Amino acid sequence: MTAATRRILGSGAAASAVLVLVACTAAPVPRPPAATSSASSSAEPGEATVVAQDLDVPWSIAFHDDVALISERDSARILELAADGSAREVGVIEGVAPRGEGGLLGIAVLDDYLYAYFTGPEDNRIERFELTGAAGDLALGRAESVISGMAAAGNHNGGRIAFGPDGMLYATVGDAGDPSSAQDLDSLSGKILRLTPEGAIPADNPFEDSPVYSYGHRNPQGLAWDEGGTMYASEFGQDTWDELNVIEAGGDYGWPEVEGIAGREGFIDPVQQWSPDVASPSGIAVADGALWIANLRGERLREVSLDDLGAATELLVGEYGRLRDVVVAPDDALWILTNNTDGRGGPSEGDDRIVRVARG
């Protein structure tokens, strides 16, 4: 095994992951250099390989056919990744006004459209852009508004977008520093929204003429669905508990009345909670009968079996620093996006990176 790889073994619904790594210490952890594309393609199951580096505050990964697209928060750039790990600029999203945690955040792809959630001068919004050209020459068409008017702030912007198995667009929206708004059904803050791909309100949404799908959220940043269509979301707590939630249509998840598992009538408790110093969960994905959760402050990847949502295995602890996103690539590998250049991490040479974990 070279310095560019680490091994995660035995993942899957029938077996827990086993991790081989060095202990996390207070000192900076040396991070492996980028590997070549040939090393990635020949990686054994469980092997972790760096396939891209030198990204500038990346936030989200989405795939257009076999091409990886990456959003950069502060530059507002959309990049496409070549097979050799090099990146080229597809376009710059106009109207992005980065500040604090705000900027160009989540992206998603449906058919030949790229969807982007971003912070503008006055609000958070989602726009979509037709993707034109072929791999290596992709470009963005004109902007089309999907939704606007979501409160923006220096933090708690939410920002994850994803298409559910029903074909609808879901978006996580933070409370933008106004906790009471999370309980206000007339506000879009502190919510998970559900829209048609064009931005209309689906007739079967839980609240009439409203894009709100669930509420009582502080700063949700991960969305994923299992094969049965159950929806999961990761959420930043305040000082006590970060959360993993199973999302129900019309559900109230308690913020700011409760944080974490409270057992109070009228609120839906998380299925798992963690202290923020070992968590700050962001992007999540479903693979091998498990949820995979990227953690920022906790600098680790968590595996949560779908058969036991109250337990977890911790992986890659301290290996790559802050982890912002995790997705399943077209070749079924996990791709993990680091986030050490965002002003809160300790970047090393080569940050930020995409780490590929091969699966069996």
Residue pairs with C-beta under 8 A, 6 or more apart in sequence:
1 7
1 47
2 35
2 39
3 32
3 33
4 32
4 33
4 34
4 35
4 39
4 49
4 50
5 32
5 35
5 39
5 43
5 47
5 48
5 49
6 20
6 21
6 32
6 47
6 48
6 316
6 319
7 20
7 44
7 46
7 47
7 48
8 17
8 18
8 19
8 20
8 46
8 47
8 48
8 315
8 316
8 357
9 17
9 18
9 19
9 20
9 45
9 46
10 16
10 17
10 18
10 46
11 17
11 46
11 288
11 290
11 303
11 359
11 360
12 288
12 289
12 290
12 360
13 288
13 289
13 290
13 305
13 306
13 307
14 289
16 303
16 305
16 313
17 303
17 313
17 315
19 313
19 314
19 315
19 316
19 317
21 316
21 317
21 318
21 319
22 29
22 318
22 319
23 317
23 318
24 299
24 317
24 318
25 318
28 346
28 348
29 318
29 319
29 321
30 348
31 50
31 319
31 320
31 321
31 348
31 350
31 351
31 353
32 50
33 50
33 53
33 350
34 50
34 51
34 52
34 53
34 85
34 350
34 353
35 49
35 50
35 51
36 84
36 85
37 51
37 83
37 84
37 85
39 49
40 49
40 51
40 356
40 358
43 49
43 333
43 356
43 358
44 358
45 358
45 359
45 360
46 357
46 358
46 359
46 360
47 357
47 358
48 316
48 319
48 355
48 356
48 357
48 358
49 355
49 356
49 357
49 358
50 350
50 353
50 354
50 355
50 356
51 81
51 85
51 335
51 354
51 355
51 356
52 81
52 85
52 86
52 87
52 353
52 354
53 85
53 350
53 351
53 352
53 353
53 354
54 350
54 351
54 352
55 70
55 72
55 79
55 87
55 337
55 341
55 351
55 352
55 353
55 354
56 72
56 74
56 75
56 77
56 341
56 352
57 72
57 73
57 74
57 75
57 103
57 339
57 341
57 342
57 352
58 70
58 71
58 72
58 73
58 324
58 325
58 337
58 338
58 339
58 352
58 354
59 71
59 72
59 73
59 103
59 104
59 105
59 106
59 159
59 324
59 325
59 337
59 339
60 70
60 71
60 105
60 106
60 107
60 159
60 160
60 283
60 324
60 325
60 337
61 68
61 69
61 70
61 107
61 325
61 327
61 335
61 337
61 354
62 68
62 69
62 107
62 108
62 109
62 114
62 327
63 69
63 109
63 327
63 329
63 330
64 80
64 109
64 112
64 114
64 131
64 138
65 135
65 330
66 135
66 330
67 80
67 81
67 135
67 138
68 80
68 81
68 329
68 335
68 354
69 78
69 79
69 80
69 81
69 90
69 107
69 109
69 114
69 138
70 78
70 79
70 80
70 81
70 87
70 337
70 354
71 77
71 78
71 79
71 104
71 105
71 106
71 107
71 116
72 78
72 79
72 104
73 98
73 102
73 103
73 104
73 105
73 342
74 98
74 103
74 104
75 92
75 104
76 92
76 93
76 94
76 96
76 98
76 103
76 104
76 118
77 89
77 90
77 91
77 92
77 93
77 104
78 89
78 90
78 91
78 92
78 93
78 104
78 107
78 114
78 116
78 140
79 87
79 88
79 89
79 90
80 87
80 88
80 90
80 135
80 136
80 138
81 87
81 354
82 88
82 136
85 354
88 136
90 138
90 139
90 140
91 129
91 139
91 140
93 104
93 116
93 118
93 127
93 140
93 143
94 143
95 118
95 120
95 121
95 125
95 143
96 103
96 104
96 118
96 119
96 120
97 103
97 119
97 120
97 121
98 104
98 119
99 119
99 154
100 153
100 154
100 155
101 154
101 155
101 156
101 157
102 119
102 124
102 152
102 153
102 154
102 155
102 157
103 118
103 119
104 116
104 118
104 119
105 116
105 117
105 118
105 119
105 157
105 158
105 159
105 160
106 116
106 117
106 159
106 160
106 161
106 162
106 171
106 172
107 114
107 115
107 116
107 117
107 161
108 114
108 115
108 161
108 162
108 163
108 169
109 115
109 131
110 163
110 169
110 197
112 130
112 131
112 132
113 128
113 129
113 130
113 131
113 197
114 128
114 129
114 131
114 140
115 126
115 127
115 128
115 146
115 161
115 169
116 126
116 127
116 128
116 129
117 124
117 125
117 126
117 158
117 159
117 160
117 161
117 171
118 124
118 125
118 126
118 127
119 152
119 157
120 148
120 152
122 152
123 148
123 149
123 150
123 151
123 152
124 150
124 151
124 152
124 157
124 158
124 159
124 173
124 176
125 145
125 146
125 147
125 148
125 149
125 150
126 145
126 146
126 147
126 148
126 161
126 169
126 171
126 199
127 143
127 144
127 145
127 146
128 143
128 144
128 146
128 197
129 140
129 141
129 142
129 143
129 144
130 140
130 141
130 142
131 138
131 139
131 140
131 141
132 138
132 139
132 140
132 141
133 139
145 199
146 169
146 195
146 197
146 198
146 199
147 171
147 193
147 195
147 199
147 211
149 188
150 173
150 176
150 188
150 189
151 176
151 178
151 181
151 187
151 188
151 189
152 176
153 174
153 176
153 177
154 177
155 174
155 177
155 219
156 174
156 175
156 176
156 177
156 218
156 219
156 236
157 173
157 174
157 176
157 219
158 171
158 172
158 173
158 174
158 217
158 219
158 220
158 221
159 172
159 174
159 221
160 171
160 172
160 220
160 221
160 222
160 223
160 282
160 283
161 169
161 170
161 171
161 172
161 223
162 169
162 170
162 223
162 224
163 169
163 170
163 197
164 170
164 194
164 225
164 229
164 231
165 225
165 229
166 229
167 197
168 194
168 195
168 196
168 197
168 202
169 194
169 195
169 196
169 197
169 199
170 192
170 193
170 194
170 195
170 213
170 223
170 231
171 192
171 193
171 195
172 192
172 217
172 220
172 221
172 222
172 223
172 233
173 188
173 189
173 190
173 191
173 192
173 193
173 217
173 220
174 189
174 190
174 217
174 218
174 219
174 220
175 181
175 182
175 189
175 190
175 217
175 218
175 219
175 255
175 256
176 189
178 189
179 190
179 218
179 255
179 256
180 256
181 187
181 189
181 190
182 189
182 190
182 191
182 215
182 216
182 217
182 218
182 255
182 256
183 190
183 215
183 216
183 252
183 255
183 256
183 257
185 207
185 210
185 212
185 215
188 211
188 212
190 215
190 216
190 217
190 218
190 255
191 212
191 213
191 214
191 215
191 217
192 212
192 213
192 214
192 215
192 217
192 220
192 223
192 233
192 247
193 211
193 212
193 213
194 202
194 205
194 211
194 212
194 213
195 201
195 202
195 211
196 202
201 209
201 210
201 211
205 211
205 212
205 213
205 249
206 212
206 213
206 249
206 250
207 250
213 247
213 249
213 250
214 247
214 248
214 249
214 250
214 251
214 252
214 253
215 251
215 252
215 253
216 251
216 252
216 253
216 254
216 255
216 257
216 267
216 268
217 233
217 235
217 253
217 255
218 235
218 236
218 237
218 238
218 255
218 256
218 259
219 235
219 236
220 233
220 234
220 235
220 236
220 245
221 234
221 235
221 236
221 281
221 282
221 283
222 232
222 233
222 234
222 235
222 281
222 282
222 283
222 284
222 293
222 294
223 231
223 232
223 233
223 284
224 231
224 232
224 284
224 285
224 286
224 291
225 231
225 232
225 286
226 232
226 286
226 306
227 286
230 246
231 246
231 247
232 244
232 245
232 246
232 247
232 284
232 286
232 291
233 244
233 245
233 247
233 284
234 242
234 243
234 244
234 245
234 281
234 282
234 283
234 284
234 293
235 242
235 243
235 244
235 245
235 253
235 270
235 281
236 242
236 276
236 280
236 281
237 243
237 259
237 260
237 273
237 276
238 259
239 259
239 276
240 259
240 260
240 275
240 276
241 259
241 260
241 261
241 270
241 273
241 274
241 275
241 276
242 273
242 274
242 275
242 276
242 279
242 280
242 281
243 253
243 260
243 270
243 272
243 273
243 281
244 270
244 271
244 272
244 273
244 281
244 291
244 293
244 304
244 309
245 253
245 268
245 270
245 271
246 268
246 271
246 309
248 268
251 268
252 266
252 267
252 268
253 267
253 268
253 270
254 262
254 264
254 267
254 268
254 269
257 264
257 267
258 264
258 267
260 269
260 270
260 273
261 269
261 270
261 273
262 269
263 269
271 309
271 310
272 304
272 309
272 310
272 311
272 312
274 281
274 298
276 297
277 297
277 298
278 295
278 297
278 298
278 300
279 295
279 297
279 298
280 295
280 296
280 297
280 298
281 293
281 294
281 295
281 296
281 298
281 302
282 293
282 294
282 295
282 296
282 323
282 324
282 325
282 339
283 293
283 294
283 324
283 325
283 326
283 327
283 337
284 291
284 292
284 293
284 294
284 326
285 291
285 292
285 326
285 327
285 328
285 334
286 292
286 306
286 328
287 328
287 332
287 334
287 359
288 359
289 305
289 306
289 307
290 303
290 304
290 305
290 306
291 302
291 303
291 304
291 306
291 309
292 301
292 302
292 303
292 304
292 326
292 334
293 301
293 302
293 303
293 304
293 326
294 301
294 323
294 324
294 325
294 326
294 336
294 337
295 301
295 302
295 322
295 323
296 322
296 323
296 324
296 339
296 344
297 322
297 344
299 317
299 318
299 319
299 320
299 321
299 322
299 323
300 314
300 315
300 316
300 317
300 318
300 323
301 314
301 315
301 316
301 323
301 326
301 336
302 312
302 313
302 314
302 315
303 312
303 313
303 315
304 311
304 312
305 311
316 323
316 336
316 355
320 336
320 338
320 353
320 355
321 338
321 339
321 340
321 345
321 346
321 347
321 348
321 351
322 338
322 339
322 340
322 342
322 344
322 345
323 336
323 337
323 338
323 339
324 337
324 338
324 339
324 342
325 336
325 337
326 334
326 335
326 336
326 337
327 334
327 335
328 334
328 335
329 335
329 356
332 359
333 356
333 357
333 358
333 359
334 356
334 357
334 359
335 354
335 355
335 356
335 357
336 354
336 355
336 356
336 357
337 352
337 353
337 354
338 351
338 352
338 353
338 354
338 355
339 345
339 352
340 346
340 347
340 348
340 351
340 352
341 347
341 351
341 352
345 351
